[in-house]
Amino acid sequence: MVKIRLQRFGAHKAPKYRIVAADSRSPRDGKFLEILGTYEPKANPAKVTVDAEKVNAWLAKGAQPTVTVKNILEAEKIITK
């Protein structure tokens, strides 16, 4: 199953995340299929960049977003509740 989830990168105590489509069996920071956007929670306000077309294409193929990514996508008005 493909999940849309966060992949951490960035320095110690300064997290940044990529929003990626990845196989659910791969590790958090491991192999992924495609980068869909970024999320920077330490910025004020949090900075989010998402390619809506890519996200919708993966959702149409059956990918499932994690709870955190679902909340981010809802806040960005890419998906509805």
C-alpha positions in Angstrom: 0.0 0.0 0.0 1.2 3.5 -0.8 1.1 6.1 2.0 1.4 9.9 1.7 3.6 10.7 4.7 6.3 13.0 6.1 10.0 12.3 5.6 12.2 14.1 8.1 15.4 16.0 7.1 17.1 19.1 8.5 19.4 19.7 11.4 19.1 18.6 15.0 16.2 20.5 16.7 15.4 22.2 13.4 13.2 19.7 11.6 12.0 20.1 8.1 9.9 17.5 6.3 9.2 16.4 2.8 5.7 15.2 2.0 6.3 12.0 0.0 4.5 9.1 -1.5 6.1 6.0 -0.2 5.5 2.2 0.2 4.1 1.7 3.7 6.8 -1.0 4.4 9.7 1.4 3.8 11.3 3.2 6.7 10.3 6.8 7.5 13.5 8.4 6.0 14.0 5.6 3.4 13.0 4.9 -0.1 10.1 6.9 -1.6 8.2 7.0 -4.9 7.8 10.8 -5.4 8.2 14.1 -3.5 4.9 15.9 -3.3 5.9 19.0 -1.2 7.6 20.3 1.9 6.6 21.2 5.5 8.5 23.5 7.8 6.9 23.5 11.3 9.4 25.8 13.0 8.7 28.7 10.7 6.1 31.2 12.1 3.6 30.5 10.7 4.4 27.0 9.5 5.5 27.0 5.9 3.9 24.4 3.6 4.4 23.9 -0.2 2.4 21.2 -1.9 1.9 20.2 -5.5 -1.9 19.7 -5.4 -1.9 18.0 -8.8 0.5 15.3 -7.7 -1.3 14.8 -4.4 -4.6 14.3 -6.2 -3.1 11.9 -8.7 -1.7 9.7 -5.9 -5.0 9.9 -4.0 -6.8 8.8 -7.2 -4.4 5.8 -7.4 -5.4 4.8 -3.9 -2.7 6.2 -1.7 -3.7 6.9 1.9 -2.4 10.0 3.7 -1.3 9.7 7.3 -3.2 11.6 10.0 -0.7 14.4 10.1 -0.5 14.8 6.3 -4.3 14.7 6.1 -4.5 17.6 8.5 -1.9 19.5 6.5 -3.7 18.9 3.2 -7.1 19.9 4.8 -5.5 23.2 6.1 -4.2 23.9 2.7 -7.6 23.2 1.2 -6.3 20.5 -1.1 -8.7 17.8 0.3 -11.9 18.3 2.2 -13.0 16.7 5.4 
